[in-house]
Amino acid sequence: MDEKKAKAFAKVLGGNPWQSGGNIWLVVMDTSDGRVITFSDEVVIEYQSREAFENDQQKQSIIIA
């Protein structure tokens, strides 16, 4: 997704737009129990913690496209 779409989607979800590199934008949302959920145009990914997110240790994912 592009920056504009990420910012709008983040506002709706209560997450934060984040550029993952190569002009690829995601929405990153921290949950109240410490998990991190990322949203892109193609996939939603759950991480057990912020540390797992930073180390790309996915817990589960759902492919959208």
C-alpha positions in Angstrom: 0.0 0.0 0.0 1.1 3.6 -0.5 1.7 6.1 2.3 -1.6 7.9 1.8 -3.6 4.6 2.1 -1.5 3.5 5.1 -2.1 6.7 7.0 -5.9 6.6 6.3 -6.1 2.9 7.3 -4.1 3.5 10.4 -6.4 6.2 11.5 -9.4 3.9 11.2 -7.7 1.0 13.0 -5.9 3.1 15.6 -2.6 1.8 14.4 0.5 3.5 13.0 1.6 3.8 9.3 5.1 2.3 8.9 7.4 2.1 5.9 9.0 -1.3 5.8 11.5 -0.3 3.1 11.4 -0.1 -0.7 8.4 2.3 -0.4 6.2 -0.4 1.0 3.9 0.8 3.7 2.1 -1.2 6.4 -0.1 -0.5 9.3 1.2 -1.7 12.6 -1.1 -2.1 15.6 -0.1 -3.0 19.1 -2.7 -4.9 21.1 -3.5 -4.5 24.8 -2.0 -7.9 25.5 1.4 -7.1 23.8 0.9 -8.7 20.4 1.7 -6.8 17.2 -0.6 -7.0 14.1 0.6 -5.7 10.7 -1.7 -5.1 7.8 -0.6 -4.7 4.1 -2.5 -5.0 0.8 -1.7 -8.7 0.7 -1.4 -10.1 4.2 -2.3 -9.6 7.9 0.4 -10.9 10.2 0.3 -11.5 13.9 3.4 -11.4 16.1 3.5 -12.6 19.7 5.4 -9.4 20.9 7.2 -6.3 19.7 10.4 -8.2 19.9 9.0 -11.0 17.7 7.9 -8.3 15.2 11.4 -6.7 15.2 12.9 -10.2 14.5 10.2 -11.1 11.9 9.1 -14.1 14.0 5.5 -14.5 12.7 3.0 -16.3 14.9 0.4 -16.6 12.1 -0.8 -14.8 8.9 -3.8 -14.5 6.7 -3.2 -13.9 3.0 -5.7 -11.4 1.6 -4.8 -11.3 -2.1 
